[in-house]
């Protein structure tokens, strides 16, 4: 309880003072790969990339509706967008693009690492060998279920020696979102995703190769009327996750 209270107070102070959150002076630059879903296309993922790029080489890729199997596929399936961002420490590379949708002989994760045939801006990126992978995908597991094998296969495919899994935030509980969901789906489906929500954190925390970060302890309140937070809360969530990861990397 005391640890959680101290963490919450730290977040509040940072937000109120608008302090710059960064790695310490003795930090050794890492190659960090960030993989995410629609949360990462928006403010949460953009903020997380910016926080890590200050002292590291970062390649982040987000696909709307993604789960682990999305990155293992040879074609990108997404109706609502994607984003790849690559920033080097010396800022010689500051690449931003959407992903190619056409089928390829290589999986999406293989292309992300090779730098070939990945972005719509047809530019071959340098090969990327991350020593840290951060995976922020969980919300879609509430809808489609969680595959431990697919997640482990994705982690192995990255080749990273350190892995961090970021759990999803809480699903909305307000009547506005519930009614909107029921109109598109059904009451039965709504009950099913709430049941799955209770299991997702347990399933993700059981991946032994990774350290698990529980977003529900960082963001106590769920989003309102949408599965995504607004800009203010998305930044708050990203900063909270960054602080947790920074502590883990400096143990």
RAFENZI-V245984 format. One record per helix or strand. SS is the DSSP state (A for helix, B for strand). FROM is the first residue (numbers start at 1). TO is the last residue. If there is no record, write none. Layout:
# RAFENZI-V245984
{{SS;FROM;TO} {SS;FROM;TO}}
This chain:
# RAFENZI-V245984
{{A;2;17} {B;31;36} {A;38;41} {A;43;53} {B;57;63} {A;68;72} {B;82;87} {B;94;97} {B;99;99} {A;108;114} {B;119;119} {B;132;136} {A;141;144} {A;148;158} {B;162;166} {A;175;184} {A;187;205} {B;211;213} {A;215;218} {A;231;249}}
